[in-house]
Amino acid sequence: MQTLGLEIIAIIVFAIGVGTLSSMIGIGGGILNTPLLIIVFGLSAQQGPATALVAAFFVAVASSAAYWRQSPRPIIPKVGILAIATAPGSIMGVMMRTLIADDIVLRWIFGLSLMPVALKMLFAKRKEKGDLSSELSAFNEKDITPKRWAIAALGGFIGGISAGLLGIGGGAVVVPVLSIIVGLPMHAAVATSMFIMTVTASSGTILNYTLGYIDPFFALALGVGMLIGGQMGSRVACKVNAVQLKRIFGLILVFPLVKMMRLGQMWLNPSGDNPLAVLTGDVVIWLAIVAPIGLLRLYQIKKGEELNPRAESFETPPG
């Protein structure tokens, strides 16, 4: 019981950090929480994403409440109606996950699906800092054509599937949809994505609960931490260099995905009886993935700063 208590405290502290980052970049935190629950705490590949989705709901509620109180308010309620499309997608994602019985298959699905998100963060670009009030006043829902609404709804549905299947909040899909298809300013896209995520995560969580896949202790611990972190992140989202944060985040995220897919074990120690060999394999594979990308990114950053040394970072990365 004492060990469980220490684990819960550790998860709460970890989740505060994840919740802060998640709120700042518009994701549900599942890209970190799912591997953590599976690798460190031994939850199954069914329980991990189900429990992580509960945390996504908590951070979405906390972030939405904080964003709602901001002035100007970055949440666009009329655009938030896209949550209608994400809810059935989330339910479908949960049902798809339950059809896969083999844990290693699910681990590979998680890894292959989330790896592009992690790598994309390494290539975050800089943009001139904009005036949110002017950008919001220039946005008009009437400019969104029926075709764009339809495409956005499809994107929301796909985002919902990713939420239910992977235990993430769906922001990896929804934020780009709101920004590119709907035309929202990036900060508004992140805030509205968190608002939509409350519906996405809650619908998937209800089904996960009825199926018995949620670990209540870890879900509560993650939820408390994410609730605190979500409030903190949304308050400082406009005050930090989110682009640099995204690059660091992407660099780190590749490792737990490599670990979750057991790539190091498959390479150096298939039996899994030598933890040091497994860890060595994971680190080497991680470096082989991120080192070339990191060097290329550093070259691009240096070249870009030489061309425009006074550019400011503002872009909030899609989750």
VMD Tcl script that draws the C-alpha trace (Angstrom):
set ca {
  {0.00 0.00 0.00}
  {2.89 2.34 0.83}
  {4.47 1.58 -2.55}
  {1.21 2.40 -4.29}
  {1.02 5.68 -2.39}
  {4.52 6.66 -3.50}
  {3.68 5.74 -7.09}
  {0.57 7.90 -7.00}
  {2.53 10.88 -5.59}
  {5.17 10.41 -8.29}
  {2.48 10.33 -10.98}
  {0.82 13.49 -9.64}
  {4.13 15.39 -9.76}
  {4.88 14.06 -13.24}
  {1.36 14.87 -14.43}
  {1.64 18.48 -13.27}
  {4.55 18.89 -15.64}
  {2.79 17.07 -18.47}
  {-0.40 19.03 -17.87}
  {1.47 22.33 -18.01}
  {3.11 21.43 -21.32}
  {-0.08 19.92 -22.73}
  {-2.13 23.01 -22.02}
  {0.49 25.23 -23.63}
  {0.63 23.26 -26.87}
  {-2.96 22.01 -27.16}
  {-2.61 18.27 -26.57}
  {-4.05 15.87 -24.02}
  {-0.71 14.59 -22.73}
  {-1.38 10.99 -23.79}
  {1.73 10.94 -25.97}
  {3.70 10.91 -22.68}
  {1.17 9.43 -20.25}
  {0.39 6.32 -22.28}
  {4.04 5.16 -22.55}
  {4.61 6.04 -18.87}
  {1.72 3.88 -17.69}
  {2.73 0.96 -19.90}
  {6.53 1.05 -19.50}
  {7.02 2.27 -15.92}
  {3.88 1.14 -14.10}
  {3.15 -2.05 -16.02}
  {-0.38 -1.35 -17.22}
  {-1.51 -3.33 -20.24}
  {-1.74 -1.78 -23.69}
  {-5.50 -1.68 -23.14}
  {-5.38 -0.06 -19.70}
  {-2.65 2.47 -20.54}
  {-4.47 4.52 -23.18}
  {-7.81 4.16 -21.37}
  {-6.34 5.60 -18.17}
  {-4.40 8.29 -20.06}
  {-7.62 9.45 -21.73}
  {-9.05 10.25 -18.29}
  {-6.09 12.56 -17.73}
  {-6.74 14.20 -21.11}
  {-10.26 15.03 -19.92}
  {-8.95 16.65 -16.73}
  {-6.39 18.82 -18.52}
  {-8.98 19.79 -21.13}
  {-11.41 20.97 -18.45}
  {-8.73 22.87 -16.53}
  {-7.32 24.51 -19.66}
  {-10.73 25.41 -21.06}
  {-11.72 27.09 -17.80}
  {-8.51 29.12 -17.75}
  {-8.71 30.07 -21.43}
  {-12.38 31.07 -20.98}
  {-11.39 33.63 -18.35}
  {-8.75 35.26 -20.55}
  {-9.33 38.55 -22.32}
  {-9.65 38.47 -25.23}
  {-11.19 35.02 -24.97}
  {-9.34 32.68 -27.38}
  {-12.02 29.94 -27.34}
  {-14.44 30.18 -30.28}
  {-17.62 28.39 -29.07}
  {-19.24 28.22 -32.53}
  {-16.20 26.38 -33.87}
  {-16.30 24.15 -30.81}
  {-19.40 22.54 -32.28}
  {-16.93 20.26 -34.10}
  {-16.89 18.30 -30.83}
  {-20.04 16.65 -32.18}
  {-17.82 14.93 -34.73}
  {-15.03 13.97 -32.34}
  {-17.28 12.16 -29.83}
  {-18.36 9.27 -32.12}
  {-14.77 9.10 -33.39}
  {-13.51 8.64 -29.84}
  {-16.00 5.84 -29.22}
  {-14.99 4.14 -32.47}
  {-11.31 4.42 -31.50}
  {-11.97 2.65 -28.19}
  {-13.87 -0.11 -29.98}
  {-11.03 -0.53 -32.50}
  {-8.53 -0.86 -29.67}
  {-10.54 -3.55 -27.90}
  {-10.50 -5.69 -31.05}
  {-6.69 -5.99 -30.80}
  {-5.83 -8.56 -28.17}
  {-2.03 -8.69 -28.51}
  {-0.21 -6.08 -26.41}
  {2.83 -5.90 -28.70}
  {0.58 -5.12 -31.67}
  {-0.96 -2.22 -29.78}
  {2.49 -1.04 -28.68}
  {3.58 -0.86 -32.32}
  {0.39 0.94 -33.31}
  {1.02 3.53 -30.59}
  {4.67 3.93 -31.54}
  {4.18 4.21 -35.30}
  {1.20 6.57 -34.90}
  {2.82 8.92 -32.41}
  {6.41 8.90 -33.74}
  {5.59 11.35 -36.59}
  {4.07 13.74 -34.05}
  {7.23 13.63 -31.94}
  {9.51 14.10 -34.94}
  {7.39 16.94 -36.33}
  {7.94 18.87 -33.11}
  {11.65 19.02 -33.92}
  {10.84 21.08 -37.01}
  {8.74 23.78 -35.36}
  {9.03 27.06 -37.26}
  {9.17 30.61 -36.05}
  {6.55 33.20 -36.80}
  {6.27 36.86 -36.06}
  {4.33 37.48 -32.89}
  {0.83 38.58 -33.75}
  {-1.85 40.64 -32.06}
  {-4.39 38.11 -30.81}
  {-7.14 40.72 -30.42}
  {-6.77 41.85 -34.04}
  {-6.57 38.29 -35.32}
  {-9.71 37.26 -33.43}
  {-11.65 40.33 -34.57}
  {-10.66 39.59 -38.17}
  {-11.93 36.01 -37.92}
  {-15.54 35.48 -39.01}
  {-17.35 32.13 -38.81}
  {-19.42 33.17 -41.83}
  {-16.29 32.91 -43.98}
  {-16.17 29.15 -43.37}
  {-17.78 27.50 -46.39}
  {-19.88 24.31 -46.09}
  {-17.04 22.40 -47.77}
  {-14.55 23.58 -45.16}
  {-16.99 22.69 -42.37}
  {-17.31 19.19 -43.84}
  {-13.54 18.73 -44.08}
  {-13.12 20.05 -40.54}
  {-15.79 17.64 -39.27}
  {-13.98 14.73 -40.92}
  {-10.73 15.89 -39.33}
  {-12.46 16.08 -35.96}
  {-13.80 12.55 -36.40}
  {-10.28 11.27 -37.16}
  {-8.98 13.17 -34.15}
  {-11.60 11.44 -32.02}
  {-10.50 8.03 -33.31}
  {-6.90 8.81 -32.36}
  {-8.07 9.82 -28.88}
  {-9.96 6.60 -28.23}
  {-7.37 4.34 -29.82}
  {-4.17 5.89 -28.45}
  {-5.31 7.58 -25.23}
  {-4.35 11.04 -26.48}
  {-6.64 14.05 -26.52}
  {-6.86 14.30 -30.30}
  {-5.13 17.68 -30.48}
  {-2.51 16.30 -32.88}
  {-5.25 16.29 -35.51}
  {-7.73 18.89 -34.26}
  {-5.28 21.82 -33.81}
  {-4.04 21.71 -37.45}
  {-7.64 21.33 -38.65}
  {-8.75 24.42 -36.73}
  {-5.73 26.41 -37.85}
  {-5.44 25.39 -41.50}
  {-8.96 24.40 -42.53}
  {-11.09 26.63 -40.29}
  {-8.61 29.52 -40.30}
  {-8.32 30.19 -36.56}
  {-5.27 32.02 -35.20}
  {-2.93 29.43 -33.65}
  {-3.53 30.44 -30.02}
  {-7.28 30.32 -30.61}
  {-6.91 26.94 -32.33}
  {-5.11 25.54 -29.28}
  {-7.67 26.97 -26.84}
  {-10.64 25.77 -28.89}
  {-9.00 22.36 -29.30}
  {-8.85 22.01 -25.51}
  {-12.52 22.98 -25.33}
  {-13.41 20.30 -27.91}
  {-11.24 17.81 -26.06}
  {-13.56 17.85 -23.05}
  {-16.21 16.15 -25.18}
  {-13.76 13.89 -27.03}
  {-12.10 12.56 -23.89}
  {-15.30 12.21 -21.85}
  {-17.09 10.13 -24.50}
  {-14.17 7.71 -24.84}
  {-13.70 7.57 -21.08}
  {-17.32 6.55 -20.49}
  {-16.93 3.58 -22.84}
  {-13.53 2.64 -21.37}
  {-15.07 2.68 -17.89}
  {-17.95 0.42 -18.88}
  {-15.45 -2.02 -20.42}
  {-13.34 -2.01 -17.24}
  {-10.08 -0.78 -18.76}
  {-9.48 2.24 -16.50}
  {-7.16 1.90 -13.50}
  {-8.89 4.17 -10.93}
  {-5.80 4.92 -8.81}
  {-3.58 5.99 -11.67}
  {-6.45 7.77 -13.42}
  {-7.16 9.88 -10.32}
  {-3.47 10.66 -9.75}
  {-2.97 11.68 -13.36}
  {-6.19 13.68 -13.29}
  {-5.20 15.70 -10.22}
  {-1.77 16.50 -11.65}
  {-3.13 17.37 -15.07}
  {-5.81 19.57 -13.50}
  {-3.14 21.63 -11.73}
  {-0.81 21.67 -14.71}
  {-3.60 22.61 -17.10}
  {-4.33 25.77 -15.15}
  {-0.65 26.70 -15.02}
  {0.07 26.07 -18.70}
  {-2.85 28.02 -20.09}
  {-1.84 31.09 -18.07}
  {1.71 31.20 -19.42}
  {1.02 29.94 -22.95}
  {1.50 33.38 -24.50}
  {4.54 34.25 -22.41}
  {6.98 31.47 -23.35}
  {8.94 30.43 -26.40}
  {6.58 27.63 -27.40}
  {8.61 26.80 -30.50}
  {11.75 26.01 -28.53}
  {9.61 24.06 -26.06}
  {8.19 22.01 -28.89}
  {11.65 21.14 -30.24}
  {12.86 19.93 -26.85}
  {9.62 18.06 -26.29}
  {9.97 16.25 -29.61}
  {13.58 15.31 -28.88}
  {12.63 13.68 -25.59}
  {9.43 12.02 -26.75}
  {11.10 9.71 -29.25}
  {12.75 7.65 -26.49}
  {9.62 6.39 -24.68}
  {8.12 5.48 -28.05}
  {11.24 3.45 -28.93}
  {11.05 1.85 -25.50}
  {7.35 1.07 -25.82}
  {7.90 -0.73 -29.14}
  {10.70 -2.76 -27.50}
  {13.07 -1.98 -30.36}
  {16.20 -2.22 -28.22}
  {15.11 -5.58 -26.83}
  {14.34 -6.95 -30.28}
  {17.78 -5.85 -31.50}
  {20.20 -6.76 -28.69}
  {18.38 -8.98 -26.22}
  {15.23 -10.72 -27.59}
  {14.78 -12.69 -24.36}
  {14.65 -9.47 -22.33}
  {16.75 -10.93 -19.49}
  {19.51 -8.28 -19.73}
  {18.09 -4.83 -18.86}
  {21.41 -3.10 -19.58}
  {21.56 -4.53 -23.11}
  {17.93 -3.53 -23.69}
  {18.57 0.01 -22.45}
  {21.71 0.29 -24.59}
  {19.77 -0.80 -27.65}
  {16.99 1.71 -26.95}
  {19.46 4.57 -26.49}
  {21.39 3.73 -29.68}
  {18.17 3.53 -31.72}
  {16.92 6.79 -30.17}
  {20.16 8.54 -31.08}
  {20.08 7.08 -34.59}
  {16.63 8.63 -35.08}
  {17.04 12.04 -33.44}
  {20.73 12.84 -34.07}
  {20.47 13.40 -37.86}
  {17.21 15.31 -37.45}
  {18.62 17.35 -34.58}
  {21.75 18.29 -36.54}
  {19.65 19.29 -39.54}
  {17.36 21.33 -37.30}
  {20.30 23.09 -35.65}
  {21.65 24.00 -39.08}
  {18.24 25.38 -40.13}
  {17.91 27.36 -36.90}
  {21.40 28.85 -37.25}
  {20.81 29.74 -40.87}
  {17.40 31.25 -40.09}
  {18.74 33.35 -37.21}
  {21.50 34.68 -39.43}
  {18.89 35.75 -41.99}
  {16.45 37.19 -39.45}
  {18.09 37.56 -36.03}
  {15.24 39.64 -34.55}
  {12.38 37.22 -35.35}
  {10.21 36.32 -32.39}
  {8.75 32.90 -31.61}
  {5.03 32.60 -31.20}
  {3.71 29.54 -33.01}
  {2.04 27.15 -30.62}
  {2.77 23.62 -31.84}
  {0.00 21.24 -32.80}
  {-0.35 18.29 -30.44}
}
mol new
graphics top color blue
foreach p $ca { graphics top sphere $p radius 0.5 }
foreach p [lrange $ca 0 end-1] q [lrange $ca 1 end] { graphics top cylinder $p $q radius 0.2 }
display resetview
